[in-house]
């Protein structure tokens, strides 16, 4: 995160370019999904929204496979942020509605 805050996206990207390589070997699916989330933030800062959407989809698929409701909700929050940065406020609101649906399930 330090490199990211300094604007050194290349340095940050190189340290997490293929997070799934090591986590896949370890069977750490949740770690893979979280790493994709970090890469999404880097791509978003670079304005690479297509890349954000691709990584978001990978992250969401993993959280869904794991049945991780908090991870799924976090993914929808991240998608809302991406859409907001793109100026797609309708899409951001839609993502927030999906997020609210999962938050209700946490209490049960």
Backbone as a ProteinNet text record, in pm:
[ID]
protein_1_A
[PRIMARY]
XXXXXXXXXXXXXXXXXXXXXXXXXXXXXXXXXXXXXXXXXXXXXXXXXXXXXXXXXXXXXXXXXXXXXXXXXXXXXXXXXXXXXXXXXXXXXXXXXXXXXXXXXXXX
[TERTIARY]
81.1	0	85.9	204.6	292	326.9	366.4	400.4	280.2	162.3	41.5	16.6	30.2	9.6	114.4	231.5	336.2	316.8	218.8	194.5	282.8	354.6	442.1	362	275.7	187.4	262.7	369.6	447.9	515.3	576	638.6	537.2	422.7	315.3	262.2	243.9	191	283.8	414.6	508.2	507.3	477	476.6	347.6	245	118.2	66.1	155.8	113.3	35.4	83.7	14.3	-3.1	-92.1	-106.9	-155.5	-229.2	-287.4	-183.3	-66.5	37.3	74.3	103.9	144.2	23.6	-80.7	-198.3	-268.5	-259.9	-319.7	-246.4	-113.9	-34.8	-72.1	-101.2	-136.6	-284.6	-362.4	-505.8	-577.1	-518.2	-572.8	-664.1	-785.3	-878.5	-918.4	-942.7	-981.6	-868.7	-745	-630.3	-621.2	-653.3	-653.2	-755.6	-875.9	-982.4	-943.3	-883.6	-839.7	-730	-638.7	-531.9	-588.2	-689.4	-754.3	-811.9	-865.8	-919.3	-812.7	-691.2	-581	-543.4	-541.4	-509.2	-615.7	-740.8	-848.6	-822	-778.9	-752.1	-639.8	-539.5	-429.2	-479.4	-554	-606.9	-700.7	-779.2	-871.2	-793.6	-687	-604.5	-539.8	-515.7	-456.9	-561.9	-689.8	-797.4	-828.6	-780.2	-802.7	-929.3	-1044.7	-1170.7	-1207.6	-1165.7	-1189.6	-1115.1	-990.6	-912.3	-976.1	-1031.9	-1101.5	-1217.4	-1296.3	-1413.4	-1373.3	-1266.8	-1220.3	-1173.9	-1095.9	-1047.7	-1162.3	-1256.4	-1372.5	-1449.3	-1468.1	-1541.6	-1470.4	-1338.4	-1261.1	-1277.4	-1267.7	-1280	-1419.1	-1522.7	-1659.6	-1682.3	-1633.9	-1652	-1591	-1475.3	-1410.5	-1493	-1534.1	-1614.2	-1745.6	-1807.6	-1931.1	-1904.5	-1795.4	-1758.6	-1739.5	-1681.8	-1657.7	-1782.6	-1884.6	-2003.8	-1975.7	-1879	-1834.7	-1918.7	-2024.7	-2116.4	-2048.5	-1959.8	-1889.1	-1798.4	-1734.5	-1650.6	-1732.7	-1850.2	-1939.2	-1984.7	-2024	-2068	-1954.4	-1834.1	-1717.9	-1694.1	-1714	-1697.5	-1797	-1922.4	-2022.2	-1993.2	-1940.2	-1899.1	-1789.7	-1693.1	-1583.1	-1634.8	-1730.8	-1788.5	-1859.6	-1929.6	-1995.8	-1896.6	-1782.3	-1677.6	-1621.4	-1599.8	-1549.6	-1648.6	-1775.6	-1878.2	-1890.1	-1876.4	-1882.2	-1768.4	-1648.2	-1533.4	-1551.5	-1629.5	-1656.2	-1768.3	-1833.8	-1946.1	-2076.9	-2078.2	-2198.5	-2270.2	-2342.8	-2404.8	-2522.8	-2593	-2701.5	-2644.5	-2534.5	-2469	-2414.9	-2362.7	-2311.6	-2424.4	-2539.9	-2655.9	-2702.8	-2699.9	-2738.4	-2646.3	-2517.3	-2421	-2446.1	-2483	-2511.6	-2634.7	-2734.6	-2852.9	-2814.3	-2725.7	-2678.1	-2603.2	-2523.3	-2448.7	-2544.5	-2650.1	-2747.9	-2813.6	-2836.9	-2899	-2811.5	-2680.4	-2590.3	-2570.9	-2572.6	-2557.2	-2672.7	-2792.4	-2908.5	-2886.8	-2818.3	-2795.5	-2691	-2608.1	-2506.2	-2569.3	-2679.7	-2743.8	-2809.7	-2837.8	-2905.6	-2810.9
-119.1	0	126.1	117.8	235.4	278.8	183.6	217.7	276.2	223.2	273.7	418.4	450.9	588.4	683.2	631.3	715.1	731.1	661.3	668.7	575.4	486	390	264.8	277.8	167.2	52.2	83.6	-23.5	-109.5	-44	-118.2	-198.9	-138.5	-207.7	-322.1	-296.4	-399.8	-518.6	-492.7	-603.4	-694.9	-640.2	-724.3	-803.4	-765.9	-838.8	-872.8	-872.3	-893	-1022.6	-1130.4	-1258.2	-1318.6	-1260.8	-1308.8	-1452.1	-1491.5	-1624.7	-1734.7	-1703.9	-1804.8	-1874.7	-1797.7	-1855.7	-1901.6	-1823	-1857	-1979.6	-1997	-2114.9	-2240.2	-2231.9	-2345	-2381	-2277.4	-2299.4	-2333.1	-2318.6	-2341.5	-2229.5	-2111.3	-1996.5	-1915.4	-1964.4	-1895.8	-1759.4	-1750.3	-1621.6	-1519.3	-1562.8	-1475.1	-1428.5	-1519.2	-1482	-1372.3	-1391	-1292.8	-1158.3	-1160.2	-1035.6	-967.2	-1045.8	-989.1	-924.3	-987.1	-925.3	-789.8	-782.2	-654.9	-546.9	-584.1	-487.2	-443.4	-536.9	-503.3	-412.4	-432.7	-347	-202.6	-181.1	-44.2	19.6	-58.6	-6.3	31.1	-61	-34.9	84.9	97.4	211	341.8	345.4	466.4	500.4	398	419.1	451.7	440.8	466.7	350	231.3	111.2	40.4	93.8	41.4	-93.4	-118.9	-251.2	-357.8	-326.3	-417.5	-437.5	-330	-338.8	-437.6	-425.6	-511.9	-658.5	-685	-823.2	-882.5	-806.1	-853.4	-865.7	-772	-778	-907.6	-944.5	-1067.2	-1190.2	-1194.3	-1306.4	-1312.8	-1198.2	-1191	-1236.5	-1185.1	-1221.2	-1371.8	-1429.3	-1572.8	-1656.1	-1615.3	-1688.8	-1677.7	-1556.1	-1538.3	-1615.9	-1618.5	-1695	-1844.2	-1892.1	-2033.6	-2072.1	-1980.2	-2005.1	-1983.7	-1920	-1886.5	-1778.7	-1694	-1589.6	-1463.3	-1448.4	-1336.2	-1201.4	-1193	-1066	-1033.7	-1134.3	-1113.5	-1069.8	-1131.8	-1094.6	-950.2	-915.7	-778.4	-680.1	-715.7	-630	-611.1	-717.5	-709.5	-612.3	-619	-526.7	-382.9	-364.9	-229.9	-177.9	-264.9	-225.4	-192.2	-271.7	-243.4	-108.1	-78.1	51.7	166.5	148.6	251	268.3	157.2	163.2	239.7	202.5	267.4	416.2	450.3	590.8	669.1	612.3	679.6	694.6	605.9	614.5	713.9	763.7	853.8	781.3	650.1	567.2	558.8	665.3	674	577.6	551.8	452.6	314.3	279.4	151	142.7	254.3	257.3	232.3	291.9	270.3	125.6	67.5	-72.9	-164.1	-135.9	-215	-200.8	-80.3	-56.4	-135.1	-144.1	-224.1	-371.1	-421.4	-559.5	-575.7	-477.5	-479.8	-487.8	-407	-406.8	-543.7	-611.7	-745	-841.9	-835.8	-926.9	-885.8	-756.9	-710.7	-759.1	-767.3	-816.4	-963.1	-1040.1	-1181.1	-1203.6	-1103.4	-1120.1	-1140.2	-1073.4	-1079.5	-1214.5	-1289.3	-1418.1	-1533.2
0	0	0	58.2	61.8	-79.7	-163.1	-301.5	-373.6	-346.6	-409.8	-369.2	-240.9	-194.6	-250.7	-281.6	-340	-490.1	-545.4	-688.9	-769.5	-702.9	-770.8	-804.4	-905.4	-940.1	-1005.1	-1075.9	-1137.9	-1031	-931.5	-823.2	-745.7	-719	-646.6	-731.3	-859.5	-948	-960.5	-960.1	-976	-854.6	-736.6	-617.5	-605	-680.4	-674.3	-813.2	-911.5	-1049.7	-1067.8	-1007.3	-1018.7	-879.8	-800.4	-663.9	-658.1	-758.4	-755.9	-770.1	-824.2	-845.7	-714.5	-611.3	-484	-403.8	-405.8	-327.9	-384.9	-516.4	-578.9	-531.9	-525.3	-476.6	-333.7	-253.6	-113.7	-95.4	-201.7	-192	-118.5	-117.8	-45.1	-136.1	-157.6	-246.9	-193.2	-63.4	-5.5	-22.5	-6.2	-27.6	-171.7	-264.8	-406.4	-432.2	-379.1	-400.4	-340.7	-223.5	-159.4	-239.9	-294.6	-377.7	-503.6	-561.3	-677.1	-637.4	-515.7	-466.5	-460.9	-416.5	-413.5	-554.8	-646.8	-785.8	-846.5	-805.3	-854.8	-815	-690.7	-645.4	-726.6	-762.5	-844	-983	-1043.9	-1178.2	-1178	-1071.1	-1061	-1056.3	-977.8	-968	-1102.2	-1184	-1316	-1421.2	-1384.5	-1479.4	-1570	-1536.5	-1617.1	-1567.6	-1606.5	-1556.3	-1617.5	-1740.5	-1798.7	-1718.1	-1683	-1600.1	-1464	-1407.8	-1278.5	-1286.9	-1391.6	-1404.9	-1420.3	-1494.7	-1511.8	-1379.1	-1304.7	-1174.7	-1074.9	-1081.2	-992.7	-1014.9	-1140.4	-1172.4	-1114.6	-1126.4	-1070.5	-919.3	-855.2	-710.5	-665.7	-731.5	-696.8	-713.6	-822.7	-846.8	-734.1	-686	-577	-449	-414.7	-292.9	-301.7	-419.6	-436.5	-420.2	-477.6	-465	-318.3	-241	-98.9	-13.5	-71.3	6	109.5	82.1	173.8	152.4	233.1	215.3	235.5	332.5	354.7	236.3	180.7	63.1	-57.6	-74.4	-184.9	-167.1	-45.5	-18.6	-43.9	-1.1	-24.1	-174	-251.3	-396.6	-458.5	-413.4	-467	-426.6	-307	-264	-357.5	-387.5	-474.8	-614.9	-663.7	-795.5	-794.4	-685.3	-674.3	-681.3	-616.1	-618.7	-759.1	-828.4	-966.4	-1053.6	-1041.9	-1124.5	-1091.6	-963.6	-923.5	-989.7	-988.6	-1050.8	-1201.6	-1260.9	-1403.9	-1434.9	-1330.6	-1351.1	-1374	-1351	-1367.9	-1232.8	-1199.3	-1067.5	-1053.9	-1161.6	-1159.8	-1127.6	-1193.4	-1167.1	-1025.8	-975.5	-838	-739	-764.2	-677	-683.6	-801	-817.7	-736.6	-741.1	-663.9	-514.1	-471.8	-330.8	-287.1	-375.1	-341.4	-324.1	-407.6	-392	-260.7	-226.3	-100.9	17.4	15.5	124.6	141.4	31.4	35.9	114.8	96.7	166.9	312.4	339.6	477.3	563.5	507.3	581.6	621.8	539.3	566.9	676.9	707.4	810	945.7	970	1101.8	1126.8	1021.1	1037.5	1039.6
[MASK]
++++++++++++++++++++++++++++++++++++++++++++++++++++++++++++++++++++++++++++++++++++++++++++++++++++++++++++

